[in-house]
Amino acid sequence: NSSSLISASCFDDDALMALVQRAQSANHDVRIAVQRVRQARAGQTAAASRLWPTVSLTGSASDERSGLPDQVKQGKPDTRAYRGALDLGWELDLFGAARAGADAAELDALTAEEGVEAARWLVSSEVARQYIVWQSARLRLAKLDALLKAQTDTERLTRSREAGGLASRFDVARAAGEVQSLAAQLPPLRTLVAVTETQLAVLVGANPNQPLPELSASTAPWLPTPPRLSARQPVDLLLRRPDLRVAQKQFMAEAARLREAQADRWPKFFLAAAFGRQDLSLNALDLSPVRYSTAALAFTMPLFDAGRLRAAVERQSAKERMATLQYEKAVLGAVKDVDDSLVALNQERDRSTALDAVTQQRRTGLRHAESLYREGQIDRLQLLDAQRAVLAAELSAIDGQAQLALNTVQLASALGGGWQDTPTATTPRITPPSLAPESLP
């Protein structure tokens, strides 16, 4: 199952892997897709039955009596009859209409099966995305709490300095405003944590009112580290995308229905046969059991239908062409998704690297500030400013790491759930396959 690679190959996170595996079996969209497979398989069986003869057993019993005089009963006797027969009917598929219909139904069933994989693919991506959002919101909450505490200390110290004539009321108002600004950022983050928890519960088919054990088992918040990918990927990975396989099977099914519509314009031949036995009694006179049989070969050929069959072919031809174009569009969209995801991932990696560098520089500055504070060259307010700068940089770095992880999930999803990490120098650039209708598989 390629969709599980979103958690297994991208991130080393047991809780995320457990959520993805649970969603792939318990998610309601996945379960609905499984029922569509059952429906399609039943349709396949019904369509394939046209290729075989139908055999049925028929029987009847009748007893007809009247109170007429015996002289009259000579012309209209009392009758008692028992009949049993074996009937056979078969449409001879000389021009392939039934076979094309069966092929189309089989492709519908394969499409439904690919639909299950597509549902798992989508829900796996969404679970991974929501999990990363949940973890990053918790991390930001922890950093904001620390930053708010540092800013509160700064405000308190500024007020003390104002009382001693070392700070102005403007300095106090600015420090108090920073405290309120940070406090205002906490409620949206708490809301985001709660909303993502309920969303994850819905994705795994659980009650949103009950906490998920996979989430409650997590202790300290942390972001999984995404792997480093090569800049270019082989084109055959696009064939792993379930939505492409669904689009492919759909246009192949429409092509089979086009063959069926074209075959309907030719004669149809039918074979019918019956083998039976009849016990007959006339006016209480039992006649010997009679065996009988019949066989017939018939055909029907359309001569005039006011263009109905030709219109059916043209309509199905248009549907087949639309399905082909939709497949071409899906392939181009998949290539676009991969290219866009690669660009976004590479740029976000550069941004994350820059943010990490900022954090390291501010930590270095904090160490110098601590040394100067111990030597009495700066006061506590300047030290708090340095500490607050480090927390702010760490908060930005968390945002960068979260976005990097989300972009990794997006790339994994664009590639159908996983990838091969190959050297850039030997990996060809992704290009779409030939989109001419005759070249499509």
Secondary structure, 3 states (H helix, E strand, C coil): CHHHHHHHCCCCCHHHHHHHHHHHHHCHHHHHHHHHHHHHHHHHHHHHHHHCCEEEEEEEEEEECCCCCHHHHCCCCCEEEEEEEEEEEEEECCCCHHHHHHHHHHHHHHHHHHHHHHHHHHHHHHHHHHHHHHHHHHHHHHHHHHHHHHHHHHHHHHHHHHHCCCCCHHHHHHHHHHHHHHHHHHHHHHHHHHHHHHHHHHHCCCCCCCCCHHHHCCCCCCCCCCCCCCCCCCHHHHHHCHHHHHHHHHHHHHHHHHHHHHHCCCCEEEEEEEEEEEEEEECCEECCCEEEEEEEEEEECCCCCCCHHHHHHHHHHHHHHHHHHHHHHHHHHHHHHHHHHHHHHHHHHHHHHHHHHHHHHHHHHHHHHHHHHHCCCCCHHHHHHHHHHHHHHHHHHHHHHHHHHHHHHHHHHHCCCCCCCCCHHHCCCCCCCCCCHHHCC
